[in-house]
Structure formats: C-alpha cells, structure tokens
Amino acid sequence: MILDYEPGDKVTNPNNKDWGIGQVQSIINDKVTVNFENVGKKVINANNVDLKKIG
C-alpha cells in the first residue's frame, strides 16, 4: 500500500468530518498520526480509513 500523503500535509477524515482539518504528524507503517483542529491528535489505521488530502 502506498500512502499519498506525508508529514505536514493537510487531510480530512471523511468518516468524521466534524474532526475538522488535520495535519499529518508522522507515518509509521500503516499508522498515520494526525493532529485535527477539533479533536486533537489521533492515530489512524490507513488500512481502515481513507484520509483525504487537501490541496
């Protein structure tokens, strides 16, 4: 699996739009750590959630 984002990229979680815009902090294997504006830092399993890159 190839992820199309890297640290610093802005993303949204289509399953939880109320989380707001997040910034990718780190990517380790299939775990993506994102700091969202409304809910703070979340670790996302990229196999289960397809984050959408902004811009």
C-alpha positions in Angstrom: 0.0 0.0 0.0 1.3 3.4 -0.9 0.0 6.4 1.0 -0.2 9.7 -1.0 0.5 12.0 2.0 3.5 12.8 4.1 4.2 14.8 7.3 2.9 18.3 7.0 0.1 17.5 4.6 -3.4 18.7 5.4 -6.1 16.0 5.4 -9.7 15.3 6.4 -11.3 12.1 7.7 -14.4 11.5 5.5 -15.8 9.2 8.2 -15.6 12.0 10.9 -16.0 15.3 9.1 -16.6 17.1 12.4 -13.0 16.5 13.4 -12.1 19.3 11.0 -8.8 19.7 9.1 -5.9 17.7 10.3 -2.1 17.9 9.8 -0.2 14.7 9.3 2.4 14.4 12.1 4.0 11.0 11.3 3.5 7.8 9.3 4.8 4.5 10.7 3.9 1.5 8.6 0.1 1.8 8.2 -0.4 4.1 11.3 -0.8 7.8 10.5 -0.7 10.3 13.4 -2.8 13.3 12.6 -3.4 16.4 14.7 -7.0 17.5 14.0 -8.3 21.0 14.7 -11.4 19.9 16.7 -10.3 16.7 18.4 -6.6 16.9 18.7 -4.1 14.1 17.9 -5.5 10.8 16.5 -3.7 7.7 15.3 -5.4 6.4 12.2 -5.0 3.0 10.7 -4.6 3.7 7.0 -6.0 0.2 6.2 -9.4 1.1 7.7 -9.7 4.9 7.0 -9.0 6.6 3.7 -7.9 10.1 4.7 -8.5 12.7 2.0 -5.6 15.1 1.2 -6.5 18.7 0.9 -4.9 20.7 -2.0 
